[in-house]
Amino acid sequence: MLKKQDHQIAKLIDLEAERQKTSLEMIPSENHSSLAVREALGSLLTDKYAEGYPGKRYYAGLKYYDILEDLCRDRAKKLFKVLHVNVQPYSGSPANAAVYMAVCEPGDTIMGMALPMGGHLTHGWKVNFSAKFFKSVQYGVYEKTGLLNYEEVEKLAKDNKPKLIFVGATAYPRIFDWKRLGKIADSVGAYLVADIAHIAGLVAGGAHPSPVPFVHIVTTTTHKTLRGPRGGIIMVTQKGLDKDSELAKKVDRAIFPGFQGGPHMHQIAAIAVCLKEASTPAFKKYAKQIVKNAKALAKGLKEYGFNLVSGGTDNHLILIDLRNKNIGGPEAQNLLEEAGITINKNSIPYDPAPPFKPSGIRMGTPAITTRGMKEKDMKKIAGWINEVISNPKSVKKVRQEIKKFCENFPLPR
Ligand code: DSN
């Protein structure tokens, strides 16, 4: 149908499908969703408005949508073991914005990990609303080890008495000590929010400790390691309700009518499908394989002399400091893309270079693990990455090898 009606868009989708099929998608925040997820996402559920929540909507004709949203919420509650869930955030940034709105007033002090240290824009970085509307205090990692500086978090929390502390990252390859962070937040009476966008699939699959017992609120996107459609979720824990019995209501009101209008019900249906998939034994195995693959890739890269921030990885991602390789992040990103390896340039902690021309690259294993690749394949990929970076003339040859290699690992159908 699309081909007939709009051949330009159909053609672009076909070209992108071919690109994905013949390349290694290794941006750690990306994945290949299942056909079932995409079927729900592409359904006629996109056609209706559903402002409000199940049982209390502002539009008619929503009886099936109420059942659907309840199902989605129940699946998330069960999977992550939380007491209250909101599945309406359009994505991670709106989810985080709503959390601020739920528990802070403009001008309050908040804390988060600085973006160049591996944090996220919405955790208080200076160009983001989270630093414009709140007094943002930023923490980071140790320069020497690349590990989260818990002493700094504690000192800054004691000195600044934030209303809320965000913990979570986009470029941190290690496990978070949620218990220690929980103690720090409690000692100053702050709300502790775990943004598990990157690691949600690992947490769901038991491959990363869950923050739930130690934090008040959890936010996540649904399209990274969780392997769903683009979307966001906010969760309230038992600890959150113990601190603030109104917290669930505050979160819901912050999303609607506070921050968003009509929820994207086709997206919520697809999130429900992904949550069902994520509660299977096969997904547990997948989550563990993501980590095994990342560790194998890290080992391979280290053998070629790559300098990994923090020395390795405990999760799905690897951050490489390229300064000993005589190449910048952007150049490495472009060469690897030409060869069929999609990674992204990324600042490294204490990067002397500017954010648009950083000294590092970031890569991860969620998508290639979905395609069925294992540790032995990571060894090959490390070899190709090394070959391209140390000898740019090899790009064309490597491109052909990767195309052939990808034939063994079809995308989900
Ligand atoms: N854009 C995401 C990432 O790539 O990590 C963070 O939201």
Boltz pocket constraint, residues with backbone or C-beta under 6 A from the ligand:
constraints:
  - pocket:
      binder: B
      contacts: [[A, 29], [A, 92], [A, 120], [A, 169], [A, 170], [A, 197]]
      max_distance: 6.0
